[in-house]
Amino acid sequence: MGIIRGYICSSCNFEKNYFIGIGFSNQKETKLFECINCNAIKKSKLSNPKCSKCNRKSLNEIMDFTKKLECPRCNRREFNFEIEGSWD
């Protein structure tokens, strides 16, 4: 089973859901990463992925879902973890 992590921006109300985990498939686990350089958010099955925005390998896995992230729309650090669910 996988987990749905949903984020909502407190500033512009932009909402984005990320389906992470493995579900019921026999594939690698999908994890959520944040780029150190440009603060982009990326989900990937790779252990050391590249950022799709700045093309650098400077991604850290997001382990603390209580910290605010940078909003992809307004670029303010007000992207908060708000929604959690499950998927198959």
Residue pairs with C-beta under 8 A, 6 or more apart in sequence:
1 21
1 23
1 24
1 86
1 87
1 88
2 19
2 20
2 21
2 22
2 23
2 30
2 86
2 87
2 88
3 19
3 20
3 21
3 84
3 85
3 86
3 87
4 17
4 18
4 19
4 20
4 83
4 84
4 85
4 86
4 87
5 17
5 18
5 20
5 32
5 65
5 81
5 83
5 84
6 15
6 16
6 17
6 18
6 81
6 82
6 83
6 84
6 85
7 15
7 16
7 17
7 18
7 41
7 69
7 79
7 80
7 81
7 82
7 83
8 14
8 15
8 79
8 80
8 82
8 83
9 15
9 71
9 73
9 74
9 76
9 78
9 79
9 80
10 78
10 80
11 71
11 74
11 76
11 78
12 71
12 73
12 74
12 76
12 78
14 71
14 72
14 73
14 74
14 79
16 41
16 72
16 79
17 83
18 32
18 41
18 43
19 30
19 43
19 87
20 29
20 30
20 31
20 32
20 43
21 29
21 30
21 87
22 28
22 29
22 30
23 87
23 88
24 88
27 45
28 45
28 46
29 45
30 43
30 44
30 45
31 43
31 44
31 45
31 61
31 62
32 41
32 42
32 43
32 61
32 62
33 41
33 42
33 43
33 44
33 49
33 59
33 60
33 61
33 62
34 40
34 41
34 42
34 59
34 60
34 62
34 69
35 41
35 42
35 51
35 53
35 54
35 56
35 58
35 59
36 58
36 59
36 60
37 51
37 54
37 56
37 58
38 51
38 53
38 54
39 69
39 70
39 77
40 51
40 52
40 53
40 54
40 70
40 72
41 62
41 69
41 70
41 72
41 79
42 49
42 51
42 52
42 59
44 59
48 57
48 59
49 57
49 59
50 56
50 57
50 59
51 57
51 58
51 59
62 69
65 81
66 81
68 77
68 78
68 79
68 80
69 77
69 79
69 80
70 76
70 77
70 79
71 77
71 78
71 79
72 79
